[in-house]
Amino acid sequence: MSVTVGRSTATTPSTGSGPRAALPRWGSRVLLLNVVAECLIVVTGGVVRLTGSGLGCPTWPQCVPGSYVPVVQQAQGFHKWIEFGNRTLTGLVGVIALACLVAVWRSRRRDLLPYVGLVIFGILAQAVIGGITVHMELAPGYVMTHFLVSMLLVTASTILWRRGREASGSRAVVVRREVRGGAWLAAVLLYGVVVIGTVVTGSGPHSGDADEPARFGLDPQAVSWLHADLVMAYVGLLVGLVVALRATAAPAAARRASLQLLVATLAQGAVGYTQYFTDLPWVLVAIHMGMACLLVVLQVRLLCALTGPRVDVAPTTAAVRATAATA
């Protein structure tokens, strides 16, 4: 049974232990800034790898033995500054995550604390994984794990942002069950695309170390084709979702989110094919990584748009009949 509800328009905190209002504008902006920061560090991390700067700081947590910052005597040249810049950005991301905690706590949105906790814990875990990756001399499995954890952080940050824009409380599905199932299947496919995409990178020329590249040893062309096949399946499913959401008179937010996701996916596909046929220029690969983050954000946004705050009201006879007819 599907229940259609409108978006809550509450703007001031409620009292007692009941539902809480959406975060104030400044709090919502902090949560959005956190999403942007998580995506940005993925791109800068990609630039580290794509420029062969993965071992620009050959030790961790220090850049070189005895110094946390690059020194003139280092043989890594400009690579040390690229790697150090990415490490420095990690600190900024951590500060923004703590600001999210303050915003959530001051707004008394205890339901958002698990997502804030995931973000903070994930940032700490990423620092450790990054250090292990350096000590393992950029073994592709560790680099792949580092990237995938970042995508999980983007996911958690997006959920935190979207939920913070709405009042707390129980939620109801606002689309047909079949459509929601298709959207979740699309999400699974997208994360599969991302995973195989990291395998493609781990099998291609951009290893992260300009001197001693570490590779999976797989055929780059075969893995790229598998990646492209999954993308095609994902695009086909998205087209079906766009049509289904319009045919079933789904809420405007869900229809808009699905269309924006489809457009972004087609643009990402164009970038992917261009980089493939132009021998993977690192600038295009970096753009491709940034757009992968955008797709994850838009996919999560779509899933969030499929539910809304539940409205507990006594149904009229007409509403009961209409609900029974569409169940």
NORCORLIN-V841459 format. One record per residue. N is the residue number from 1. SS is DSSP state (A for helix, B for strand, O for the rest). D_LAST is the distance of its C-alpha to the last C-alpha in whole Angstrom. Layout:
# NORCORLIN-V841459
{{N,SS,D_LAST} {N,SS,D_LAST}}
This chain:
# NORCORLIN-V841459
{{1,O,5} {2,O,7} {3,O,9} {4,O,12} {5,O,16} {6,O,19} {7,O,22} {8,O,24} {9,O,28} {10,O,30} {11,O,33} {12,O,35} {13,O,35} {14,O,34} {15,O,36} {16,O,35} {17,O,33} {18,O,30} {19,O,28} {20,O,30} {21,O,30} {22,O,31} {23,O,34} {24,O,37} {25,A,37} {26,A,40} {27,A,38} {28,A,35} {29,A,38} {30,A,40} {31,A,36} {32,A,36} {33,A,40} {34,A,39} {35,A,37} {36,A,39} {37,A,42} {38,A,40} {39,A,40} {40,A,43} {41,A,45} {42,A,43} {43,A,45} {44,A,48} {45,A,48} {46,A,47} {47,A,50} {48,A,52} {49,A,51} {50,A,52} {51,O,55} {52,O,56} {53,B,57} {54,O,55} {55,O,58} {56,O,60} {57,O,60} {58,O,61} {59,O,60} {60,O,58} {61,O,57} {62,O,61} {63,O,61} {64,B,64} {65,O,66} {66,O,68} {67,B,66} {68,O,62} {69,O,63} {70,O,64} {71,O,68} {72,O,70} {73,O,71} {74,O,68} {75,O,68} {76,O,65} {77,O,65} {78,O,63} {79,A,60} {80,A,61} {81,A,60} {82,A,56} {83,A,56} {84,A,57} {85,A,55} {86,A,52} {87,A,53} {88,A,53} {89,A,50} {90,A,48} {91,A,50} {92,A,49} {93,A,45} {94,A,46} {95,A,47} {96,A,44} {97,A,42} {98,A,44} {99,A,43} {100,A,40} {101,A,40} {102,A,42} {103,A,40} {104,A,37} {105,A,39} {106,A,41} {107,O,37} {108,O,36} {109,O,33} {110,A,34} {111,A,30} {112,A,32} {113,A,35} {114,A,33} {115,A,33} {116,A,36} {117,A,38} {118,A,36} {119,A,38} {120,A,41} {121,A,41} {122,A,40} {123,A,43} {124,A,46} {125,A,45} {126,A,45} {127,A,49} {128,A,49} {129,A,48} {130,A,50} {131,A,53} {132,A,52} {133,A,52} {134,A,55} {135,A,57} {136,O,55} {137,O,57} {138,O,53} {139,O,52} {140,A,49} {141,A,47} {142,A,48} {143,A,47} {144,A,44} {145,A,43} {146,A,44} {147,A,42} {148,A,39} {149,A,39} {150,A,39} {151,A,36} {152,A,34} {153,A,36} {154,A,35} {155,A,31} {156,A,32} {157,A,34} {158,A,31} {159,A,28} {160,A,31} {161,A,31} {162,A,28} {163,A,27} {164,A,30} {165,O,29} {166,O,26} {167,O,27} {168,O,26} {169,O,24} {170,O,20} {171,B,18} {172,B,14} {173,B,12} {174,O,12} {175,O,11} {176,O,9} {177,A,9} {178,A,11} {179,A,13} {180,A,14} {181,A,15} {182,A,18} {183,A,19} {184,A,20} {185,A,22} {186,A,24} {187,A,25} {188,A,26} {189,A,28} {190,A,29} {191,A,31} {192,A,32} {193,A,34} {194,A,35} {195,A,37} {196,A,38} {197,A,40} {198,A,42} {199,A,43} {200,A,44} {201,A,46} {202,A,47} {203,A,49} {204,O,50} {205,O,53} {206,O,52} {207,O,53} {208,O,54} {209,B,57} {210,O,60} {211,O,62} {212,O,61} {213,O,57} {214,O,55} {215,O,52} {216,O,50} {217,O,52} {218,O,49} {219,O,49} {220,A,48} {221,A,47} {222,A,45} {223,A,43} {224,A,43} {225,A,41} {226,A,39} {227,A,38} {228,A,37} {229,A,35} {230,A,33} {231,A,33} {232,A,32} {233,A,29} {234,A,28} {235,A,29} {236,A,27} {237,A,24} {238,A,24} {239,A,24} {240,A,21} {241,A,19} {242,A,21} {243,A,20} {244,A,16} {245,A,16} {246,A,18} {247,A,16} {248,O,13} {249,O,15} {250,O,15} {251,O,17} {252,A,21} {253,A,22} {254,A,20} {255,A,21} {256,A,24} {257,A,24} {258,A,23} {259,A,26} {260,A,29} {261,A,28} {262,A,28} {263,A,31} {264,A,33} {265,A,32} {266,A,34} {267,A,37} {268,A,37} {269,A,37} {270,A,40} {271,A,42} {272,A,42} {273,A,43} {274,A,46} {275,A,47} {276,A,47} {277,A,49} {278,O,51} {279,O,52} {280,O,50} {281,O,52} {282,A,51} {283,A,50} {284,A,47} {285,A,46} {286,A,46} {287,A,44} {288,A,42} {289,A,41} {290,A,41} {291,A,38} {292,A,36} {293,A,36} {294,A,34} {295,A,32} {296,A,31} {297,A,31} {298,A,29} {299,A,26} {300,A,26} {301,A,25} {302,A,22} {303,A,21} {304,A,22} {305,A,20} {306,O,17} {307,B,17} {308,B,18} {309,B,20} {310,O,17} {311,O,18} {312,O,18} {313,O,18} {314,O,18} {315,O,15} {316,O,16} {317,A,15} {318,A,14} {319,A,12} {320,A,10} {321,A,10} {322,A,9} {323,A,6} {324,A,5} {325,A,6} {326,A,4} {327,O,0}}
